[in-house]
Amino acid sequence: MLDRLNYVAKLNMVLIISTIILSFYTVSWHHQNYLLHHKYNAVQVENQQMMALHKQLLTEHSKQISGKEIQESALEELQMKIPQLKERKFL
């Protein structure tokens, strides 16, 4: 009878220690997930800012290219000349 109580006490101690260790690992895991979530959000915001800047630069670049293409086609196909500024004489 005493051996059985001793065995049950040892088993309970092992289960209690296992539960405590598992609890610590769970808390640590949740904290790591919390930190990872905040880091993910910061990286996502930075990525969105970079994508917005990239789109803005692409838009500006396409406007410049389309303006150059129009100017080049006007010079080549329509044989237009670049306007010369005339100096005005004031009286």
C-alpha positions, 0 to 999 in steps of 0.5 A, a space after each residue: 500500500 505504501 509502495 502504491 502511494 509512493 508511486 502515485 506521489 512520484 507520478 503526480 510530481 512528474 505530471 506537475 513538473 511537466 505541466 509547469 514546464 509546458 506552461 512556460 514553453 506555451 508562454 514563451 511561444 505566445 510571446 514569440 508569436 506576439 513579437 513576430 506579429 508586430 515585426 510582420 506588421 512593421 515590415 508590411 507597412 514598410 513594404 506598402 510604403 515602398 510599393 506606393 513610392 515605386 508606383 509613383 515613380 513608375 507613373 512619373 517615368 511613364 509620363 516622361 517617356 510618353 512625352 518624349 515619344 510624342 515629341 520624337 514622333 512629332 519631330 520625325 513623322 510630322 517633320 516639325 521643328 523645335 520652336 526657337 525663342 525670339 528675343 523681344 526688343 522693348 521700345 
